């Protein structure tokens, strides 16, 4: 699945694919969101989970007051999606779970 497909879902503000050191491979964001900062944060979260829990691949869902941040590490890199809190979170999670 490509980043553009993730951003076509309603209330998704942006999505991207980054490296494990936080560099952007591909991204598509709406105005006001920084893909580079999001990739760096996603990489930091994934690396912290891997170090703390001793796992090979990591994923996370972070909830903020207004948004939800999905992160999933795959062989291609680290996918991340930012959406509004009232988005269909279940559908977004299903799409992200299908990423390999």
N, CA, C and O atoms as CSV, one atom per row, in Angstrom:
chain,resi,resn,atom,element,x,y,z
A,1,UNK,N,N,0.857,-1.183,0.000
A,1,UNK,CA,C,0.000,0.000,0.000
A,1,UNK,C,C,0.890,1.230,0.000
A,1,UNK,O,O,1.897,1.293,0.706
A,2,UNK,N,N,0.508,2.172,-0.781
A,2,UNK,CA,C,1.296,3.391,-0.877
A,2,UNK,C,C,0.765,4.450,0.079
A,2,UNK,O,O,-0.376,4.384,0.535
A,3,UNK,N,N,1.607,5.412,0.369
A,3,UNK,CA,C,1.255,6.503,1.273
A,3,UNK,C,C,0.018,7.245,0.765
A,3,UNK,O,O,-0.844,7.626,1.557
A,4,UNK,N,N,-0.073,7.449,-0.540
A,4,UNK,CA,C,-1.219,8.165,-1.112
A,4,UNK,C,C,-2.538,7.459,-0.806
A,4,UNK,O,O,-3.559,8.117,-0.604
A,5,UNK,N,N,-2.525,6.134,-0.771
A,5,UNK,CA,C,-3.740,5.381,-0.447
A,5,UNK,C,C,-4.169,5.624,0.998
A,5,UNK,O,O,-5.363,5.692,1.290
A,6,UNK,N,N,-3.205,5.754,1.893
A,6,UNK,CA,C,-3.534,6.007,3.295
A,6,UNK,C,C,-4.168,7.388,3.472
A,6,UNK,O,O,-5.060,7.567,4.301
A,7,UNK,N,N,-3.705,8.353,2.693
A,7,UNK,CA,C,-4.209,9.717,2.860
A,7,UNK,C,C,-5.570,9.926,2.207
A,7,UNK,O,O,-6.189,10.970,2.413
A,8,UNK,N,N,-6.047,8.974,1.434
A,8,UNK,CA,C,-7.375,9.088,0.814
A,8,UNK,C,C,-8.507,8.781,1.791
A,8,UNK,O,O,-9.670,9.069,1.507
A,9,UNK,N,N,-8.175,8.209,2.919
A,9,UNK,CA,C,-9.220,7.896,3.899
A,9,UNK,C,C,-9.713,9.188,4.554
A,9,UNK,O,O,-8.926,10.107,4.779
A,10,UNK,N,N,-11.003,9.260,4.858
A,10,UNK,CA,C,-11.542,10.476,5.478
A,10,UNK,C,C,-10.859,10.808,6.804
A,10,UNK,O,O,-10.579,9.924,7.614
A,11,UNK,N,N,-10.600,12.089,7.005
A,11,UNK,CA,C,-10.051,12.661,8.229
A,11,UNK,C,C,-8.605,12.267,8.517
A,11,UNK,O,O,-8.111,12.472,9.626
A,12,UNK,N,N,-7.927,11.701,7.517
A,12,UNK,CA,C,-6.487,11.459,7.633
A,12,UNK,C,C,-5.786,12.748,7.216
A,12,UNK,O,O,-6.008,13.261,6.120
A,13,UNK,N,N,-4.945,13.260,8.098
A,13,UNK,CA,C,-4.255,14.532,7.862
A,13,UNK,C,C,-2.934,14.365,7.138
A,13,UNK,O,O,-2.421,15.311,6.540
A,14,UNK,N,N,-2.389,13.168,7.191
A,14,UNK,CA,C,-1.139,12.927,6.510
A,14,UNK,C,C,-0.605,11.542,6.808
A,14,UNK,O,O,-0.995,10.897,7.781
A,15,UNK,N,N,0.290,11.104,5.953
A,15,UNK,CA,C,0.914,9.797,6.132
A,15,UNK,C,C,2.294,9.847,5.501
A,15,UNK,O,O,2.584,10.681,4.644
A,16,UNK,N,N,3.130,8.930,5.951
A,16,UNK,CA,C,4.471,8.906,5.399
A,16,UNK,C,C,5.169,7.587,5.652
A,16,UNK,O,O,4.699,6.733,6.403
A,17,UNK,N,N,6.293,7.455,5.005
A,17,UNK,CA,C,7.178,6.320,5.187
A,17,UNK,C,C,8.561,6.893,5.437
A,17,UNK,O,O,9.060,7.706,4.660
A,18,UNK,N,N,9.174,6.460,6.530
A,18,UNK,CA,C,10.489,6.964,6.888
A,18,UNK,C,C,11.465,5.845,7.170
A,18,UNK,O,O,11.084,4.679,7.276
A,19,UNK,N,N,12.721,6.208,7.290
A,19,UNK,CA,C,13.761,5.248,7.628
A,19,UNK,C,C,13.828,5.088,9.145
A,19,UNK,O,O,13.192,5.837,9.887
A,20,UNK,N,N,14.602,4.109,9.593
A,20,UNK,CA,C,14.706,3.890,11.032
A,20,UNK,C,C,15.513,4.973,11.742
A,20,UNK,O,O,15.562,5.008,12.972
A,21,UNK,N,N,16.150,5.861,10.967
A,21,UNK,CA,C,16.833,7.000,11.587
A,21,UNK,C,C,16.088,8.314,11.342
A,21,UNK,O,O,16.634,9.392,11.576
A,22,UNK,N,N,14.846,8.222,10.872
A,22,UNK,CA,C,13.972,9.386,10.831
A,22,UNK,C,C,13.944,10.194,9.548
A,22,UNK,O,O,13.368,11.282,9.526
A,23,UNK,N,N,14.547,9.698,8.485
A,23,UNK,CA,C,14.510,10.424,7.213
A,23,UNK,C,C,13.287,10.009,6.399
A,23,UNK,O,O,12.843,8.862,6.464
A,24,UNK,N,N,12.751,10.955,5.633
A,24,UNK,CA,C,11.556,10.724,4.825
A,24,UNK,C,C,11.900,9.937,3.560
A,24,UNK,O,O,12.849,10.270,2.850
A,25,UNK,N,N,11.122,8.897,3.288
A,25,UNK,CA,C,11.196,8.180,2.021
A,25,UNK,C,C,10.065,8.682,1.119
A,25,UNK,O,O,10.269,8.956,-0.064
A,26,UNK,N,N,8.867,8.795,1.705
A,26,UNK,CA,C,7.689,9.265,0.968
A,26,UNK,C,C,6.728,9.862,1.992
A,26,UNK,O,O,6.623,9.367,3.114
A,27,UNK,N,N,6.035,10.915,1.606
A,27,UNK,CA,C,5.047,11.500,2.520
A,27,UNK,C,C,4.030,12.323,1.752
A,27,UNK,O,O,4.296,12.810,0.653
A,28,UNK,N,N,2.880,12.463,2.346
A,28,UNK,CA,C,1.822,13.304,1.815
A,28,UNK,C,C,1.051,13.855,3.011
A,28,UNK,O,O,0.370,13.110,3.715
A,29,UNK,N,N,1.164,15.171,3.236
A,29,UNK,CA,C,0.553,15.807,4.393
A,29,UNK,C,C,-0.256,17.021,3.986
A,29,UNK,O,O,0.016,17.644,2.960
A,30,UNK,N,N,-1.263,17.358,4.800
A,30,UNK,CA,C,-1.999,18.591,4.596
A,30,UNK,C,C,-1.185,19.743,5.171
A,30,UNK,O,O,-0.215,19.527,5.898
A,31,UNK,N,N,-1.575,20.936,4.849
A,31,UNK,CA,C,-0.876,22.128,5.325
A,31,UNK,C,C,-0.908,22.171,6.850
A,31,UNK,O,O,-1.930,21.864,7.464
A,32,UNK,N,N,0.200,22.548,7.450
A,32,UNK,CA,C,0.262,22.703,8.892
A,32,UNK,C,C,0.877,21.529,9.632
A,32,UNK,O,O,1.048,21.593,10.849
A,33,UNK,N,N,1.213,20.462,8.926
A,33,UNK,CA,C,1.838,19.299,9.557
A,33,UNK,C,C,3.201,19.087,8.922
A,33,UNK,O,O,3.355,19.222,7.708
A,34,UNK,N,N,4.172,18.761,9.728
A,34,UNK,CA,C,5.555,18.624,9.279
A,34,UNK,C,C,5.906,17.146,9.139
A,34,UNK,O,O,6.015,16.430,10.134
A,35,UNK,N,N,6.082,16.699,7.910
A,35,UNK,CA,C,6.400,15.298,7.648
A,35,UNK,C,C,7.751,14.907,8.234
A,35,UNK,O,O,7.905,13.795,8.739
A,36,UNK,N,N,8.724,15.799,8.174
A,36,UNK,CA,C,10.056,15.473,8.691
A,36,UNK,C,C,10.040,15.266,10.204
A,36,UNK,O,O,10.670,14.338,10.711
A,37,UNK,N,N,9.327,16.120,10.917
A,37,UNK,CA,C,9.224,15.947,12.367
A,37,UNK,C,C,8.461,14.683,12.707
A,37,UNK,O,O,8.800,13.976,13.657
A,38,UNK,N,N,7.424,14.400,11.925
A,38,UNK,CA,C,6.631,13.185,12.166
A,38,UNK,C,C,7.464,11.935,11.935
A,38,UNK,O,O,7.378,10.983,12.711
A,39,UNK,N,N,8.272,11.923,10.875
A,39,UNK,CA,C,9.141,10.769,10.606
A,39,UNK,C,C,10.171,10.589,11.712
A,39,UNK,O,O,10.443,9.465,12.134
A,40,UNK,N,N,10.740,11.688,12.178
A,40,UNK,CA,C,11.728,11.611,13.258
A,40,UNK,C,C,11.090,11.088,14.545
A,40,UNK,O,O,11.680,10.266,15.247
A,41,UNK,N,N,9.880,11.569,14.851
A,41,UNK,CA,C,9.193,11.102,16.052
A,41,UNK,C,C,8.826,9.627,15.931
A,41,UNK,O,O,8.971,8.874,16.895
A,42,UNK,N,N,8.352,9.203,14.758
A,42,UNK,CA,C,7.994,7.800,14.554
A,42,UNK,C,C,9.213,6.900,14.738
A,42,UNK,O,O,9.124,5.852,15.378
A,43,UNK,N,N,10.340,7.307,14.182
A,43,UNK,CA,C,11.568,6.519,14.327
A,43,UNK,C,C,12.002,6.447,15.783
A,43,UNK,O,O,12.427,5.394,16.256
A,44,UNK,N,N,11.899,7.549,16.483
A,44,UNK,CA,C,12.281,7.586,17.899
A,44,UNK,C,C,11.408,6.651,18.731
A,44,UNK,O,O,11.912,5.917,19.581
A,45,UNK,N,N,10.108,6.680,18.486
A,45,UNK,CA,C,9.173,5.813,19.226
A,45,UNK,C,C,9.471,4.348,18.926
A,45,UNK,O,O,9.547,3.532,19.845
A,46,UNK,N,N,9.641,4.009,17.657
A,46,UNK,CA,C,9.922,2.623,17.273
A,46,UNK,C,C,11.232,2.149,17.901
A,46,UNK,O,O,11.286,1.056,18.464
A,47,UNK,N,N,12.269,2.948,17.812
A,47,UNK,CA,C,13.555,2.543,18.384
A,47,UNK,C,C,13.498,2.405,19.892
A,47,UNK,O,O,14.140,1.518,20.454
A,48,UNK,N,N,12.747,3.261,20.553
A,48,UNK,CA,C,12.599,3.161,22.007
A,48,UNK,C,C,11.850,1.886,22.393
A,48,UNK,O,O,12.236,1.211,23.348
A,49,UNK,N,N,10.785,1.549,21.666
A,49,UNK,CA,C,10.033,0.321,21.935
A,49,UNK,C,C,10.932,-0.893,21.735
A,49,UNK,O,O,10.944,-1.804,22.563
A,50,UNK,N,N,11.685,-0.906,20.634
A,50,UNK,CA,C,12.557,-2.042,20.354
A,50,UNK,C,C,13.633,-2.212,21.420
A,50,UNK,O,O,13.942,-3.332,21.826
A,51,UNK,N,N,14.194,-1.108,21.866
A,51,UNK,CA,C,15.228,-1.167,22.904
A,51,UNK,C,C,14.632,-1.613,24.243
A,51,UNK,O,O,15.202,-2.453,24.939
A,52,UNK,N,N,13.509,-1.054,24.581
A,52,UNK,CA,C,12.899,-1.340,25.881
A,52,UNK,C,C,12.334,-2.758,25.979
A,52,UNK,O,O,12.465,-3.417,27.011
A,53,UNK,N,N,11.708,-3.219,24.900
A,53,UNK,CA,C,11.026,-4.508,24.949
A,53,UNK,C,C,11.791,-5.636,24.271
A,53,UNK,O,O,11.413,-6.801,24.390
A,54,UNK,N,N,12.864,-5.301,23.561
A,54,UNK,CA,C,13.657,-6.332,22.907
A,54,UNK,C,C,12.929,-7.045,21.781
A,54,UNK,O,O,13.082,-8.255,21.617
A,55,UNK,N,N,12.140,-6.317,21.004
A,55,UNK,CA,C,11.403,-6.908,19.892
A,55,UNK,C,C,12.069,-6.539,18.568
A,55,UNK,O,O,12.826,-5.571,18.498
A,56,UNK,N,N,11.783,-7.317,17.510
A,56,UNK,CA,C,12.375,-7.049,16.203
A,56,UNK,C,C,11.655,-5.936,15.456
A,56,UNK,O,O,12.303,-5.085,14.846
A,57,UNK,N,N,10.335,-5.927,15.494
A,57,UNK,CA,C,9.514,-4.912,14.824
A,57,UNK,C,C,8.592,-4.294,15.873
A,57,UNK,O,O,8.187,-4.950,16.832
A,58,UNK,N,N,8.275,-3.035,15.670
A,58,UNK,CA,C,7.442,-2.338,16.651
A,58,UNK,C,C,6.335,-1.558,15.958
A,58,UNK,O,O,6.456,-1.171,14.796
A,59,UNK,N,N,5.262,-1.338,16.693
A,59,UNK,CA,C,4.181,-0.472,16.237
A,59,UNK,C,C,3.573,0.190,17.463
A,59,UNK,O,O,3.720,-0.292,18.587
A,60,UNK,N,N,2.881,1.310,17.226
A,60,UNK,CA,C,2.294,2.036,18.346
A,60,UNK,C,C,1.138,2.889,17.846
A,60,UNK,O,O,1.066,3.247,16.671
A,61,UNK,N,N,0.242,3.202,18.764
A,61,UNK,CA,C,-0.828,4.158,18.514
A,61,UNK,C,C,-0.755,5.184,19.631
A,61,UNK,O,O,-0.869,4.836,20.807
A,62,UNK,N,N,-0.565,6.444,19.270
A,62,UNK,CA,C,-0.460,7.525,20.247
A,62,UNK,C,C,-1.681,8.433,20.109
A,62,UNK,O,O,-2.006,8.889,19.013
A,63,UNK,N,N,-2.343,8.687,21.214
A,63,UNK,CA,C,-3.523,9.547,21.226
A,63,UNK,C,C,-3.156,10.900,21.826
A,63,UNK,O,O,-2.526,10.967,22.881
A,64,UNK,N,N,-3.549,11.970,21.155
A,64,UNK,CA,C,-3.398,13.313,21.701
A,64,UNK,C,C,-4.792,13.908,21.862
A,64,UNK,O,O,-5.793,13.239,21.604
A,65,UNK,N,N,-4.852,15.134,22.278
A,65,UNK,CA,C,-6.144,15.772,22.487
A,65,UNK,C,C,-6.975,15.814,21.201
A,65,UNK,O,O,-8.182,15.579,21.241
A,66,UNK,N,N,-6.342,16.111,20.067
A,66,UNK,CA,C,-7.079,16.279,18.816
A,66,UNK,C,C,-6.791,15.234,17.755
A,66,UNK,O,O,-7.593,15.045,16.841
A,67,UNK,N,N,-5.661,14.553,17.861
A,67,UNK,CA,C,-5.232,13.654,16.793
A,67,UNK,C,C,-4.818,12.290,17.327
A,67,UNK,O,O,-4.621,12.090,18.526
A,68,UNK,N,N,-4.694,11.355,16.376
A,68,UNK,CA,C,-4.179,10.024,16.680
A,68,UNK,C,C,-3.025,9.774,15.717
A,68,UNK,O,O,-3.123,10.075,14.528
A,69,UNK,N,N,-1.933,9.220,16.237
A,69,UNK,CA,C,-0.711,8.987,15.480
A,69,UNK,C,C,-0.449,7.488,15.462
A,69,UNK,O,O,-0.148,6.893,16.497
A,70,UNK,N,N,-0.565,6.876,14.282
A,70,UNK,CA,C,-0.307,5.449,14.113
A,70,UNK,C,C,1.113,5.278,13.588
A,70,UNK,O,O,1.558,6.033,12.723
A,71,UNK,N,N,1.816,4.287,14.112
A,71,UNK,CA,C,3.184,4.008,13.686
A,71,UNK,C,C,3.321,2.502,13.499
A,71,UNK,O,O,2.881,1.728,14.350
A,72,UNK,N,N,3.933,2.078,12.381
A,72,UNK,CA,C,4.188,0.655,12.174
A,72,UNK,C,C,5.488,0.469,11.414
A,72,UNK,O,O,5.689,1.047,10.347
A,73,UNK,N,N,6.364,-0.343,11.977
A,73,UNK,CA,C,7.624,-0.664,11.318
A,73,UNK,C,C,7.420,-1.860,10.395
A,73,UNK,O,O,6.833,-2.866,10.793
A,74,UNK,N,N,7.903,-1.748,9.170
A,74,UNK,CA,C,7.836,-2.830,8.196
A,74,UNK,C,C,9.222,-3.015,7.581
A,74,UNK,O,O,10.163,-2.296,7.917
A,75,UNK,N,N,9.335,-3.982,6.682
A,75,UNK,CA,C,10.609,-4.185,5.983
A,75,UNK,C,C,10.947,-2.986,5.098
A,75,UNK,O,O,12.121,-2.707,4.856
A,76,UNK,N,N,9.925,-2.277,4.613
A,76,UNK,CA,C,10.142,-1.120,3.738
A,76,UNK,C,C,10.553,0.126,4.513
A,76,UNK,O,O,11.133,1.044,3.933
A,77,UNK,N,N,10.266,0.174,5.801
A,77,UNK,CA,C,10.554,1.332,6.633
A,77,UNK,C,C,9.485,1.506,7.691
A,77,UNK,O,O,8.760,0.563,8.010
A,78,UNK,N,N,9.386,2.698,8.230
A,78,UNK,CA,C,8.414,2.990,9.289
A,78,UNK,C,C,7.288,3.833,8.699
A,78,UNK,O,O,7.497,4.974,8.287
A,79,UNK,N,N,6.091,3.248,8.666
A,79,UNK,CA,C,4.911,3.979,8.212
A,79,UNK,C,C,4.336,4.755,9.383
A,79,UNK,O,O,4.346,4.279,10.519
A,80,UNK,N,N,3.836,5.950,9.105
A,80,UNK,CA,C,3.161,6.727,10.139
A,80,UNK,C,C,1.971,7.453,9.518
A,80,UNK,O,O,2.033,7.916,8.379
A,81,UNK,N,N,0.893,7.542,10.286
A,81,UNK,CA,C,-0.341,8.173,9.835
A,81,UNK,C,C,-0.847,9.062,10.952
A,81,UNK,O,O,-0.905,8.645,12.109
A,82,UNK,N,N,-1.215,10.291,10.607
A,82,UNK,CA,C,-1.831,11.201,11.571
A,82,UNK,C,C,-3.256,11.451,11.090
A,82,UNK,O,O,-3.483,11.792,9.929
A,83,UNK,N,N,-4.214,11.275,12.005
A,83,UNK,CA,C,-5.610,11.497,11.646
A,83,UNK,C,C,-6.320,12.243,12.772
A,83,UNK,O,O,-5.819,12.342,13.892
A,84,UNK,N,N,-7.487,12.758,12.446
A,84,UNK,CA,C,-8.298,13.409,13.462
A,84,UNK,C,C,-8.818,12.354,14.421
A,84,UNK,O,O,-8.986,11.191,14.053
A,85,UNK,N,N,-9.069,12.767,15.645
A,85,UNK,CA,C,-9.498,11.835,16.680
A,85,UNK,C,C,-10.851,11.194,16.362
A,85,UNK,O,O,-11.135,10.083,16.810
A,86,UNK,N,N,-11.687,11.899,15.587
A,86,UNK,CA,C,-13.005,11.357,15.269
A,86,UNK,C,C,-13.036,10.600,13.941
A,86,UNK,O,O,-14.113,10.324,13.413
A,87,UNK,N,N,-11.870,10.263,13.399
A,87,UNK,CA,C,-11.790,9.451,12.179
A,87,UNK,C,C,-12.197,8.015,12.505
A,87,UNK,O,O,-12.315,7.645,13.673
A,88,UNK,N,N,-12.405,7.223,11.479
A,88,UNK,CA,C,-12.719,5.813,11.665
A,88,UNK,C,C,-11.414,5.087,12.002
A,88,UNK,O,O,-10.743,4.546,11.122
A,89,UNK,N,N,-11.071,5.085,13.277
A,89,UNK,CA,C,-9.781,4.554,13.728
A,89,UNK,C,C,-9.642,3.062,13.447
A,89,UNK,O,O,-8.547,2.582,13.152
A,90,UNK,N,N,-10.736,2.339,13.538
A,90,UNK,CA,C,-10.696,0.906,13.256
A,90,UNK,C,C,-10.308,0.624,11.816
A,90,UNK,O,O,-9.478,-0.247,11.554
A,91,UNK,N,N,-10.902,1.356,10.877
A,91,UNK,CA,C,-10.583,1.183,9.465
A,91,UNK,C,C,-9.126,1.556,9.185
A,91,UNK,O,O,-8.433,0.858,8.445
A,92,UNK,N,N,-8.678,2.638,9.769
A,92,UNK,CA,C,-7.289,3.063,9.574
A,92,UNK,C,C,-6.334,2.003,10.125
A,92,UNK,O,O,-5.331,1.682,9.488
A,93,UNK,N,N,-6.637,1.470,11.285
A,93,UNK,CA,C,-5.781,0.430,11.874
A,93,UNK,C,C,-5.755,-0.819,10.997
A,93,UNK,O,O,-4.705,-1.441,10.836
A,94,UNK,N,N,-6.897,-1.186,10.431
A,94,UNK,CA,C,-6.925,-2.347,9.530
A,94,UNK,C,C,-6.020,-2.114,8.331
A,94,UNK,O,O,-5.264,-3.005,7.944
A,95,UNK,N,N,-6.089,-0.919,7.736
A,95,UNK,CA,C,-5.242,-0.594,6.579
A,95,UNK,C,C,-3.761,-0.635,6.961
A,95,UNK,O,O,-2.933,-1.139,6.201
A,96,UNK,N,N,-3.436,-0.108,8.129
A,96,UNK,CA,C,-2.043,-0.096,8.581
A,96,UNK,C,C,-1.566,-1.505,8.907
A,96,UNK,O,O,-0.421,-1.851,8.616
A,97,UNK,N,N,-2.420,-2.312,9.501
A,97,UNK,CA,C,-2.041,-3.701,9.824
A,97,UNK,C,C,-1.719,-4.517,8.578
A,97,UNK,O,O,-0.972,-5.493,8.660
A,98,UNK,N,N,-2.267,-4.137,7.428
A,98,UNK,CA,C,-2.016,-4.850,6.184
A,98,UNK,C,C,-0.673,-4.484,5.559
A,98,UNK,O,O,-0.227,-5.149,4.624
A,99,UNK,N,N,-0.027,-3.441,6.062
A,99,UNK,CA,C,1.269,-3.033,5.532
A,99,UNK,C,C,2.326,-4.059,5.891
A,99,UNK,O,O,2.353,-4.567,7.011
A,100,UNK,N,N,3.195,-4.361,4.941
A,100,UNK,CA,C,4.269,-5.334,5.215
A,100,UNK,C,C,5.624,-4.749,4.915
A,100,UNK,O,O,6.640,-5.424,5.086
